[in-house]
Amino acid sequence: MNRLDCETEKISSRTIGLFLLPLALGLAFIGFLILPLVGLFFSIPLFILAVTFLAAPESKVCRVLLQRDS
């Protein structure tokens, strides 16, 4: 694994998170209008998953590589 792989891993994780976040918010909005409990039941885990992807820490290998290159 090199520095470029670490950067693409971070960008990929953020992209997935940014894709899931509006999806979760839209599902929550639509679900709240139609069936509030069912909509929230599906949107809350999706929202947590989106936040997890956005806030995902770097892998240990990437941290070591980035510290070594600095």
Secondary structure per residue as TSV (DSSP state, phi and psi in degrees):
chain	resnum	aa	ss	phi	psi
A	1	M	-	360.0	136.2
A	2	N	-	-120.5	-176.9
A	3	R	H	-61.7	-37.6
A	4	L	H	-64.3	-39.4
A	5	D	H	-62.4	-38.2
A	6	C	H	-65.1	-42.1
A	7	E	H	-64.9	-42.9
A	8	T	H	-68.4	-32.6
A	9	E	H	-63.3	-42.7
A	10	K	H	-66.6	-44.3
A	11	I	H	-64.3	-41.2
A	12	S	H	-62.5	-43.8
A	13	S	H	-62.8	-44.4
A	14	R	H	-65.6	-38.3
A	15	T	H	-64.2	-43.5
A	16	I	H	-62.9	-42.5
A	17	G	H	-62.4	-42.5
A	18	L	H	-69.6	-25.3
A	19	F	H	-75.8	-40.2
A	20	L	H	-75.6	-29.0
A	21	L	H	-62.0	-52.5
A	22	P	H	-65.1	-31.4
A	23	L	H	-63.4	-43.1
A	24	A	H	-66.6	-42.6
A	25	L	H	-65.8	-40.6
A	26	G	H	-65.1	-41.4
A	27	L	H	-65.0	-37.9
A	28	A	H	-65.7	-43.2
A	29	F	H	-64.3	-49.5
A	30	I	H	-65.9	-42.9
A	31	G	H	-64.5	-35.8
A	32	F	H	-67.1	-33.2
A	33	L	H	-75.0	-37.3
A	34	I	H	-91.3	-65.7
A	35	L	-	-132.5	97.1
A	36	P	H	-56.2	-45.9
A	37	L	H	-69.2	-40.9
A	38	V	H	-68.5	-42.2
A	39	G	H	-62.2	-44.2
A	40	L	H	-69.4	-32.6
A	41	F	H	-61.1	-36.8
A	42	F	H	-89.7	-30.7
A	43	S	H	-81.5	-31.7
A	44	I	H	-64.3	-46.7
A	45	P	H	-63.5	-35.5
A	46	L	H	-67.5	-37.9
A	47	F	H	-65.0	-42.6
A	48	I	H	-63.3	-40.2
A	49	L	H	-64.0	-41.2
A	50	A	H	-63.8	-44.5
A	51	V	H	-64.8	-37.0
A	52	T	H	-63.2	-42.7
A	53	F	H	-65.9	-38.8
A	54	L	H	-68.5	-36.1
A	55	A	T	-100.4	13.0
A	56	A	-	-62.9	131.0
A	57	P	-	-73.8	162.5
A	58	E	-	-70.4	154.8
A	59	S	-	-69.4	161.3
A	60	K	H	-62.9	-36.2
A	61	V	H	-63.7	-42.6
A	62	C	H	-66.4	-39.2
A	63	R	H	-61.4	-42.3
A	64	V	H	-66.3	-43.2
A	65	L	H	-64.3	-42.7
A	66	L	H	-70.4	-33.3
A	67	Q	H	-70.4	-37.0
A	68	R	H	-68.8	-38.0
A	69	D	H	-76.9	-20.9
A	70	S	-	-75.7	360.0
